[in-house]
Amino acid sequence: MLRHSSVSPLLSLPGAVPAEAPDEGVAAHYGDLFREQRALADGSGFVDLSHRGVVSVSGPERLSWLHLLLTQHVSDLPPGQATEALVLSAHGHVEHAVYLVDDGGTTWLHTEPGKQEALIAYLESMKFFYRVEVADRTDDFAVVHLPAGSLTEAPEGTVVRETPYGRDLFLPRAALESFAAANGPAIGVLALEALRVEAHRPRLGLETDHRTIPHEVGWIGSAVHLQKGCYRGQETVARVHNLGKPPRRLVFLHLDGSEVHLPPHGTPIRLAADGEDGRQLGFVTTSARHHELGPIALALVKRNVPVDAPLVAGGTAAAQEVVVEP
């Protein structure tokens, strides 16, 4: 069940269509998916991500402490510099993906909807004698995404996480409606997801399952620093990086545009030569309709699937592009 604070007031805007899991609580679109994608690609508008979990970590030892827990090098993170990181299990499987920035006194993180409570429970269990305070700020702050190239100015005092893909604002939740009124058009999450798929960027819970290690989906480098000290799961990361290959790899798919329906998450991937009765070699993780590329998808397949082999996603023909090298 959604928390009350996670149901966005912007769902009352004209044309708003509620999104489905895992993005319940915000708009999928506001009536024109391709127009919204084009606006986002051109640097216009904003995306309401107020359903995402927000966590703050304060205290004088916050960065050195987080450095021990996360896959990213954050002990010397300068104020205002964005980064992303993972929390791994002892066996190196991805448990959390966090997107963070430090404002000089507090580290701000946002994570997948509903995942903040489990993340906080883990962080609290690792506090020991460190001088840190962890807080769930989801009820107080809403994440708003401004696309790359946007000329919109963040309200004074807003914590901003700036990346090559745009800016994430940690906006006071009470200011969300006034921000929307001043800085529209509002753009739904389906447009942002289409651009994410185009950019081959993985998302926790879609491109990952309980067995995923960071190498499979391209998180080495962007979210995993290979020259930092010990953290939980590091042995698996180092062993696979130095001695082996991950069992699966992320691929980008161009889907047959004549199909009416997109293959949903979990749709089996097979070799086209084997047809729908062939051995399953992977599954669709995210599919989308792109304003220029047409129907596209990300999928996780076995490492030994030939990189030039035509595939089928369910009954839909799919041509693959390499994201993670086999």
URDAQUI-V840581 format. One line per field, one symbol per residue. burial: I if it has 16 or more other ideal C-beta (glycine too) atoms within 10 Angstrom, else O. A space follows every 10 residues. Layout:
burial = ???
This chain:
burial = OOOOOIOIOI OOIOOIOOIO OIIIIIIIII OOIOIIIOII IOOIIIIIII IIIIIIIOIO OIIOIIIOII IIIIOOIOOO OIIIIIIIOO OIIIIIIIII IIIOOIIIII IIIIIIOOII OOIOOOOOOO OIOIOOIIOO IIIIIIIOOI OIOIOOOIII IIOOOIIIII IIIOIIOOII OOIIOIIIII IIIIIIIIOI IIIIIIIIOO OIIIIIIIII OOIIIOOIOO IIIIOIIOOI OOOOOIOIII IIIIIOOOOO OIIOIOIIII OOOOOOOOOO IIIIIIIIII IOOOIIIIII IOOOIOOOOO IIIIOIIIOI OOIIOO
